[in-house]
Amino acid sequence: MLIDWFTVAAQGVNFVILVWLLKHFLYKPILGAIDAREKHIAAELADANTKKAEAQKERDDFQNKNKVFDEQRAGLLAKATADAGIERDRLIGDAHKKADALSSEQAKALRSNLESLSKEITRQASEEVFSISRRALSDLATVSLEERMCEVFTRRVHQMEGKNKETLGAAIRGSPDPVVVRSTFDMPAVQRAAIQNALNETFAADVRIRYETDTGTLCGIELAANGQKVGWSIADYVGSLDRRVGAIIDADSTLKSEPVVAK
């Protein structure tokens, strides 16, 4: 088989020309387009990375701002809660003080009323006892109440003994002034003489006496010498009544002062 070298050479030349043409007109534009495309993609990726970084930074800033805002909100809420608690305690304290002041005023007014009532009851009771005793003594023994009180007083003086007698005797002897005998009535001369004799005999001395009338006290007779006292009064009998009435009044006031619980 014969080889046509001219044809071979021509085809070789044609191939070289084809390769040059392809490289010059096809591969270069394609490679250029590919490079441009790669550069564009790289630029877009870089821009995307930049935007992503910016977005992440904005996200981090937003989260930090939210965190700061939450912390500030929590702080403000805690402060508002604390301030509200302080104000609540202050208002409660003021209310308690006002309630205590009102309760104290009411208690003072109640005590004042009770004292006035107790005094009035005592006064009326003593007057009633005095009146009943006077009528009873007058009807049964034809002896006035004043005479009977003088008898009771002198008997008590005669019956004094021990330390009480020594103390009163020392007071009488040591006093530069006359002893004072007070009564709720003008004492007649007979009764004064009886008291004088009782004191002289009891204390073995000539006792000087100054008689006084005190209608403001409960019915009775009292001897006072240098700070020492001895006597008898209808108050001794009214006292138990006064205590019983006081106990009743206290119980009643306690019931009235108890708070009413709303249901």
Buried (B, 14 or more C-beta within 10 A) or exposed (E): EEEEEEEEEEEEEEEEEEEEEEEEEEEEEEEEEEEEEEEEEEEEEEEEEEEEEEEEEEEEEEEEEEEEEEEEEEEEEEEEEEEEEEEEEEEEEEEEEEEEEEEEEEEEEBEEEBEEEBEEBBEEBBBEBBEEBBEEBEEEEEEBBBBBBBBBBBEBBEEBEEEEBEBBBBBBEEBEEEBBBBBBBEBEEEBBEBBBBBBEEBBEEEBEBEBEEEEEBBBBBBBBBBEBEBBBBBBEBBEEBBEEBBEEBEEEBEEEEEEEEEE
